[in-house]
Amino acid sequence: MGHQPPKDVQESAQRAVRWIEDDKAGKGFTDTGRRRASQLADGKEVSDEVVRKIQAYFARHTVDKDAEGFSQGDDGFPSPGRVAWDAWGGDAGERWVGTIDLD
């Protein structure tokens, strides 16, 4: 069964795609992050396996929200961490995958 990314998740990923194109992602940004941003930005359904990966990403990277440049108005916005966060669906993506129970 596929999971359709909500519109706000797509919008976060679309913003990340623009930032990636503007070289805001940083040197450590991965091909996986690029693929995820494109997949979510296009509104493509994602598998249970991808939902698990997104859940794991947010579990690992919540600390990035405390870094400088994460929030609009901060120096260095958008930080590479913020670009990656939005590539995976942003706050909307974190909420979305949090509602999906795969067990």
C-alpha positions as CSV (number, residue, x, y, z in Angstrom):
1,M,0.0,0.0,0.0
2,G,1.3,3.5,-0.9
3,H,1.2,6.6,1.3
4,Q,0.3,9.8,-0.5
5,P,2.3,12.8,0.8
6,P,-0.1,15.6,1.8
7,K,0.2,19.0,0.1
8,D,2.1,20.7,2.9
9,V,4.7,17.9,2.7
10,Q,5.0,18.4,-1.0
11,E,5.4,22.2,-0.5
12,S,8.3,21.7,2.0
13,A,10.0,19.3,-0.4
14,Q,9.5,21.7,-3.3
15,R,11.1,24.5,-1.3
16,A,14.1,22.1,-0.6
17,V,14.4,21.3,-4.3
18,R,14.7,25.1,-5.0
19,W,17.3,25.5,-2.3
20,I,19.3,22.5,-3.6
21,E,19.3,24.1,-7.0
22,D,20.5,27.3,-5.4
23,D,23.5,25.4,-3.8
24,K,22.2,25.9,-0.3
25,A,22.3,22.2,0.6
26,G,26.0,22.1,1.6
27,K,28.8,19.6,0.6
28,G,27.5,16.8,2.8
29,F,24.0,16.6,1.2
30,T,23.3,13.1,0.0
31,D,21.9,11.7,-3.2
32,T,19.3,10.0,-1.0
33,G,18.2,13.5,0.2
34,R,18.0,14.7,-3.3
35,R,15.9,11.7,-4.3
36,R,13.6,12.0,-1.3
37,A,13.0,15.7,-2.0
38,S,12.1,15.0,-5.7
39,Q,9.9,12.1,-4.7
40,L,7.9,14.1,-2.1
41,A,7.9,17.3,-4.2
42,D,6.3,15.4,-7.0
43,G,3.6,14.0,-4.7
44,K,4.5,10.4,-5.5
45,E,3.1,7.7,-3.3
46,V,5.8,6.2,-1.0
47,S,6.0,2.7,0.3
48,D,6.0,1.5,3.9
49,E,9.8,1.1,3.6
50,V,10.2,4.8,2.6
51,V,7.9,5.9,5.4
52,R,10.1,3.9,7.8
53,K,13.2,5.7,6.4
54,I,11.4,9.1,6.8
55,Q,10.4,8.3,10.4
56,A,14.0,7.3,11.1
57,Y,15.4,10.5,9.5
58,F,13.2,12.7,11.7
59,A,14.1,10.7,14.9
60,R,17.8,11.3,14.2
61,H,17.6,14.9,13.0
62,T,15.2,16.7,15.4
63,V,18.4,18.2,17.0
64,D,19.1,20.0,13.8
65,K,16.2,22.3,14.6
66,D,18.3,23.9,17.3
67,A,21.1,24.9,15.0
68,E,21.7,28.4,13.7
69,G,20.3,29.1,10.3
70,F,17.4,26.6,10.7
71,S,14.7,29.2,11.2
72,Q,13.7,32.0,8.9
73,G,15.4,35.2,10.2
74,D,18.4,33.3,11.5
75,D,21.9,34.2,10.2
76,G,22.7,31.6,7.5
77,F,19.1,30.7,6.7
78,P,18.6,28.2,5.2
79,S,21.3,26.1,6.8
80,P,22.2,22.8,5.1
81,G,20.3,21.1,8.0
82,R,17.2,23.1,7.2
83,V,17.5,22.2,3.5
84,A,17.7,18.5,4.4
85,W,14.8,18.8,6.9
86,D,12.6,20.2,4.2
87,A,13.9,17.6,1.7
88,W,12.4,14.9,3.9
89,G,9.1,16.8,4.2
90,G,9.8,19.4,6.9
91,D,7.7,19.8,10.0
92,A,4.7,18.7,7.9
93,G,6.5,15.5,7.0
94,E,7.4,14.8,10.6
95,R,3.7,15.2,11.6
96,W,2.6,13.1,8.6
97,V,4.8,10.0,9.2
98,G,4.1,10.3,12.9
99,T,0.5,9.4,12.1
100,I,1.4,6.3,10.1
101,D,1.5,3.1,12.2
102,L,3.3,0.4,10.2
103,D,3.1,-2.3,12.9
